[in-house]
Amino acid sequence: MKRTLAIILSAAMILLAGCGGAGSQTSTSAETTATETAAETAAEVAAETAAETAAETAAAATAEAETSATVTYPVTVTDQIGREVVIEKEPETLVSGYYISTSLLIALGLKDKLIGIEAKAKSRSIYHLSAPEVIDLPSVGTAKEFDLEGCVALEPDLIVLPAKLKDVIPSLEELGLTVIAVNPEDKDLLEEAVTLLGTAANTADRAEELLAFHDKQLEPLTEALSDIDPASAPTVYLASNSSLLSVAGPAMYQNSLIEQAAGANAAAEITDDYWADISYEQLLAWDPDYIILAADAEYTVDSVLQDENLKGLKAVANGNVYQFPNAIESWDSPVPSSILGSMWLASVIHPDKYPADGWKQAAAEYYETFYGFTPDPENLYIAAE
């Protein structure tokens, strides 16, 4: 802009010099030359200004195209049980029958549109910390005991259910309600669920930002653990919330957390795609380096360390029994923040290569950005009030 003004002023000076004042003795030829020069300069200025304006407009348009992902309705999405669902208009009211989708909808900035959620909301610390207003919303039950009538009575624009509730979807659709099913049971499916809900609820930009955070954190984690030989990686036994003798095998989402933390699943031979029940003898035979309890385990680290049946295990003898943090949410489940679970686990089994500061800084950034609160990384085991 300064360069443009300078050129304009220069042109004006030439024009004034050419025209002169009263009594000027400048020849007609000189006046003509000066006028022509000024005109040429003005034309150059106009052309350059137009070019700059066009370039700025194009750059702005490109930036807008790169950062905006506005959804045009009606929009057709394919949910995670393979159904094509037409969403006629942007949903203004939402019901979520699954804590993972509820957490995701809050992260996508949609808490004010929620009018009903799954049961046991008061037990979710993440709701107390980020969206206390949703705790007292009407409950639509659980995957085992879904409240069909209660859900219908809310008349939501969009209902999000877990794949386990696929059998109730036809009944809801017969009543004119729009339903999509999610099934975030591995890393790829979780990312797919993020994109699905971002599209369905017109928060695609936020969904992309959420996925970008995961990639941003995974890269330095992978780099820090890159020289660990998978063949000699520490073995990790990841126990369920109900019992120490219930374990996650390689077909479960939790396996990806172990792998991202450069660990080896002690239950690699398990073929079940859900929590598998085993015996003490099996656990002793695997003899894992680490035993990790689910965040919401109904038993404690001390109960494992003091179990006479387990005193011969390396993990018990070395005191390598830990529980996933639960003060915020269960990082060992397929919630949007689950990358923090891998980061925490890496700091436990590879403290020399991945210090705890890594996940603490990432957790602060994540929850401040997507949930609007600052976590306390020094108090990891505080149950929701």
C-alpha positions in Angstrom: 0.0 0.0 0.0 2.9 2.4 0.8 4.4 1.7 -2.6 1.1 2.4 -4.3 0.7 5.8 -2.5 4.3 6.7 -3.4 3.6 6.0 -7.1 0.4 8.1 -7.0 2.2 11.0 -5.4 4.9 10.8 -7.9 2.4 10.9 -10.7 0.7 13.9 -9.2 4.0 15.8 -8.9 4.8 15.1 -12.5 1.4 16.3 -13.6 1.7 19.6 -11.6 5.1 20.2 -12.9 3.9 19.7 -16.4 0.9 22.0 -16.1 2.8 24.8 -14.2 1.1 27.9 -12.7 0.1 31.4 -14.0 2.8 32.9 -16.2 4.5 29.5 -16.8 6.8 29.6 -19.8 6.7 25.8 -20.2 6.3 24.8 -23.9 3.2 23.1 -25.2 5.4 20.1 -26.0 6.6 19.8 -22.5 3.1 20.0 -21.1 2.0 17.2 -23.5 4.9 15.0 -22.5 4.3 15.5 -18.8 0.6 14.8 -19.2 1.2 11.6 -21.1 3.8 10.5 -18.5 1.3 11.1 -15.7 -1.4 9.2 -17.5 0.9 6.3 -18.1 2.0 6.3 -14.5 -1.6 6.4 -13.3 -2.5 3.5 -15.6 0.4 1.5 -14.2 -0.8 2.3 -10.7 -4.3 1.3 -11.5 -3.2 -2.0 -13.1 -0.9 -2.8 -10.2 -3.6 -2.0 -7.6 -6.1 -4.2 -9.5 -3.5 -7.0 -9.6 -2.8 -6.7 -5.8 -6.6 -6.6 -5.1 -7.2 -9.7 -7.2 -4.3 -11.5 -5.5 -5.6 -10.6 -2.0 -9.1 -11.7 -3.0 -7.9 -15.0 -4.3 -5.8 -15.6 -1.2 -8.7 -14.9 1.0 -10.9 -17.2 -1.0 -8.3 -20.0 -0.7 -7.9 -19.5 3.0 -11.7 -19.6 3.5 -12.0 -22.7 1.4 -9.2 -24.4 3.4 -10.7 -23.5 6.8 -14.4 -23.7 6.2 -16.2 -27.0 5.8 -19.8 -25.9 6.1 -22.3 -28.7 5.5 -25.1 -28.2 3.0 -28.4 -29.8 4.0 -30.0 -32.2 3.2 -26.8 -34.3 3.7 -26.5 -38.1 3.3 -24.1 -39.9 5.7 -23.2 -43.5 6.1 -23.2 -44.5 9.7 -21.0 -47.1 11.4 -23.3 -50.0 10.8 -23.5 -49.3 7.1 -26.8 -47.4 6.9 -27.2 -44.4 4.6 -29.0 -41.7 6.6 -30.4 -38.5 5.1 -30.3 -35.6 7.5 -32.8 -33.0 6.2 -31.6 -30.0 8.1 -29.0 -29.0 10.6 -29.9 -30.6 13.9 -30.8 -28.1 16.6 -31.5 -30.8 19.3 -29.5 -33.9 19.9 -29.9 -37.1 22.0 -26.8 -39.3 22.7 -27.3 -42.8 24.1 -23.6 -43.5 24.5 -21.1 -41.9 26.8 -18.4 -41.9 24.0 -20.6 -40.0 21.6 -21.7 -37.6 24.3 -18.1 -36.8 25.1 -17.4 -36.4 21.4 -20.4 -34.1 20.9 -19.2 -31.9 23.8 -15.7 -31.8 22.2 -17.3 -30.7 19.0 -18.9 -27.7 20.7 -22.5 -29.1 20.8 -23.3 -29.4 24.5 -25.9 -26.7 24.2 -27.8 -28.8 21.7 -28.0 -31.9 23.8 -31.5 -32.5 25.3 -31.0 -36.1 26.4 -28.1 -38.4 27.2 -27.2 -41.9 28.4 -27.7 -43.1 32.0 -25.2 -42.7 34.8 -24.2 -39.2 33.6 -23.4 -38.2 37.2 -20.5 -40.7 37.3 -18.7 -39.0 34.4 -16.1 -36.6 35.6 -15.7 -35.1 32.2 -19.3 -33.9 32.3 -18.8 -32.3 35.8 -15.6 -30.5 34.5 -16.8 -29.4 31.0 -20.6 -29.4 30.8 -22.2 -29.7 34.2 -25.5 -28.7 32.7 -25.9 -32.0 30.8 -25.7 -34.1 34.0 -29.4 -33.4 34.8 -30.7 -33.9 31.3 -33.3 -36.7 30.8 -31.8 -40.1 30.6 -32.5 -42.5 27.7 -31.0 -45.5 29.5 -28.1 -47.7 28.5 -27.2 -50.1 25.7 -28.7 -52.9 27.8 -31.8 -51.0 28.9 -32.6 -48.3 26.4 -35.6 -46.1 27.2 -37.3 -46.0 23.8 -40.4 -44.1 25.0 -38.4 -41.6 26.9 -36.2 -40.9 23.8 -39.2 -40.5 21.5 -40.8 -38.1 24.0 -37.9 -35.7 23.6 -38.5 -35.3 19.9 -34.8 -34.7 19.0 -33.7 -33.7 15.5 -30.9 -36.3 15.7 -30.3 -39.3 17.8 -26.8 -40.9 18.2 -26.7 -44.5 19.4 -24.1 -47.2 19.9 -24.0 -50.0 17.3 -25.2 -52.3 20.1 -28.6 -50.6 19.9 -29.1 -51.2 16.2 -32.3 -53.2 16.8 -34.2 -50.2 18.2 -33.4 -48.0 15.2 -36.3 -49.2 13.0 -38.8 -48.4 15.8 -37.4 -44.9 16.1 -37.4 -44.3 12.3 -41.0 -45.5 12.0 -41.9 -42.6 14.3 -40.1 -40.1 12.0 -36.9 -39.7 14.0 -33.4 -39.5 12.5 -30.8 -41.9 13.9 -27.2 -42.6 13.3 -25.1 -45.4 14.9 -21.5 -45.1 16.0 -19.1 -48.0 16.7 -15.7 -46.5 17.6 -14.1 -49.8 18.5 -10.6 -49.1 17.0 -8.5 -46.1 16.1 -9.8 -45.9 12.5 -13.4 -46.3 13.6 -13.0 -43.6 16.3 -11.7 -41.2 13.7 -14.5 -42.2 11.4 -17.0 -41.5 14.2 -15.5 -38.0 14.7 -15.9 -37.2 11.0 -19.4 -38.7 10.9 -20.7 -36.6 13.8 -18.9 -33.5 12.5 -20.7 -33.8 9.2 -24.1 -34.7 10.7 -24.1 -31.8 13.1 -22.3 -29.2 10.8 -19.1 -29.0 12.9 -16.8 -30.5 10.3 -14.1 -27.8 11.0 -14.1 -28.7 14.7 -13.9 -32.4 13.8 -10.9 -31.9 11.6 -9.2 -29.9 14.5 -9.9 -32.8 16.9 -8.3 -35.3 14.5 -5.3 -33.0 13.9 -4.7 -32.9 17.6 -4.4 -36.7 17.7 -1.9 -36.7 14.8 0.1 -33.8 16.4 0.6 -35.8 19.6 1.2 -39.2 18.0 4.1 -38.0 16.0 6.5 -37.0 18.8 5.3 -40.0 20.8 6.2 -42.3 18.0 9.5 -40.6 17.5 10.5 -40.8 21.2 9.8 -44.6 21.1 11.2 -45.3 17.6 14.3 -47.2 18.7 12.4 -49.7 20.8 12.5 -53.2 19.3 9.0 -54.7 19.2 10.5 -58.1 19.9 11.8 -56.9 23.3 9.1 -54.4 24.2 7.7 -54.8 27.8 4.6 -56.9 28.0 1.4 -55.2 29.2 -1.6 -57.0 30.7 -4.6 -54.6 30.4 -7.4 -55.7 32.8 -11.0 -54.7 32.6 -13.1 -52.7 35.1 -15.0 -55.7 36.4 -12.2 -58.2 37.2 -8.4 -58.6 37.1 -9.0 -61.9 35.3 -10.8 -60.2 32.4 -8.3 -58.9 29.8 -8.2 -57.0 26.5 -7.0 -59.0 23.5 -5.5 -57.8 20.2 -9.0 -57.3 18.6 -10.0 -54.6 21.1 -9.4 -50.9 21.0 -7.3 -51.1 24.1 -4.6 -53.0 22.1 -3.9 -49.9 20.0 -3.1 -48.0 23.2 -0.6 -50.6 24.1 1.0 -50.6 20.7 1.2 -46.8 20.4 3.0 -46.8 23.8 5.6 -49.3 22.4 4.4 -52.1 24.5 3.4 -55.7 23.7 0.0 -57.1 24.6 0.5 -60.0 27.1 -2.8 -61.4 25.9 -1.8 -61.4 22.2 -3.1 -65.0 21.8 -6.6 -64.1 22.8 -9.1 -64.2 19.8 -12.1 -62.7 21.6 -13.2 -59.3 20.3 -14.5 -58.3 23.8 -13.1 -58.7 27.3 -11.9 -62.3 27.7 -12.1 -64.1 31.0 -9.0 -66.1 32.0 -7.6 -68.1 34.9 -4.9 -67.3 37.5 -2.9 -70.0 35.8 -3.1 -68.3 32.5 -2.0 -64.9 34.0 0.9 -66.6 35.8 2.0 -68.3 32.5 2.0 -65.0 30.7 3.9 -63.3 33.6 3.6 -59.8 32.2 6.1 -57.0 32.9 3.2 -54.6 33.7 -0.3 -54.9 34.9 -2.5 -52.0 34.0 -6.1 -51.7 35.5 -8.9 -50.0 33.7 -9.6 -46.4 34.7 -13.0 -47.3 36.3 -11.9 -50.6 37.8 -14.0 -51.9 40.7 -10.9 -53.2 42.4 -7.6 -51.5 43.3 -3.9 -51.6 42.7 -3.3 -52.6 46.3 -5.7 -55.6 46.0 -3.6 -56.9 43.1 -0.3 -56.3 44.9 -1.6 -58.1 47.9 -3.2 -61.1 46.1 -1.4 -64.2 47.3 -2.1 -65.9 44.0 -0.1 -63.3 42.1 3.0 -62.9 44.3 5.1 -64.8 41.7 4.4 -62.4 38.9 7.2 -60.0 37.7 4.8 -57.1 37.6 3.7 -57.7 41.2 7.2 -58.4 42.5 8.6 -55.2 40.9 5.6 -53.1 41.9 4.7 -52.5 38.3 0.9 -52.4 38.8 -0.9 -49.2 37.8 -4.3 -47.9 37.0 -5.3 -45.6 34.2 -6.1 -42.1 35.4 -9.8 -41.6 36.0 -10.1 -38.0 37.4 -11.1 -36.7 33.9 -12.3 -39.6 31.8 -11.3 -43.2 30.9 -8.3 -42.8 28.6 -8.4 -46.6 28.1 -11.7 -46.5 26.2 -12.3 -45.1 22.7 -13.0 -41.5 23.7 -11.7 -38.7 21.6 -8.9 -38.1 24.1 -7.6 -41.7 24.1 -4.2 -40.7 22.6 -3.5 -39.3 26.1 -4.0 -42.9 27.3 -1.1 -44.1 25.1 1.0 -41.1 26.2 0.4 -41.8 29.9 1.1 -45.5 29.4 4.3 -44.7 27.6 5.5 -42.6 30.5 4.8 -45.6 32.8 6.6 -48.3 30.8 9.2 -46.1 29.2 9.9 -43.3 31.6 13.5 -42.9 30.4 12.3 -42.2 26.8 9.0 -40.5 27.4 8.7 -38.4 30.6 5.3 -37.6 32.1 5.7 -34.0 31.1 4.7 -34.9 27.6 1.2 -36.2 28.3 0.7 -33.5 31.0 1.3 -30.7 28.5 -0.8 -32.4 25.9 -3.7 -32.9 28.3 -3.7 -29.3 29.3 -3.8 -28.2 25.6 -6.5 -30.8 24.8 -9.0 -30.0 27.6 -8.5 -26.2 27.4 -9.1 -26.3 23.6 -12.0 -28.8 23.3 -13.6 -28.8 26.8 -12.9 -25.4 28.2 -11.2 -26.3 31.5 -7.6 -26.8 32.7 -6.9 -30.3 34.1 -4.9 -31.0 37.2 -2.3 -33.6 36.2 -1.1 -34.0 39.8 -4.5 -35.3 40.9 -5.3 -38.2 38.6 -7.6 -40.3 40.7 -10.5 -38.2 41.9 -14.0 -39.6 41.3 -16.8 -37.4 40.0 -18.9 -35.8 42.8 
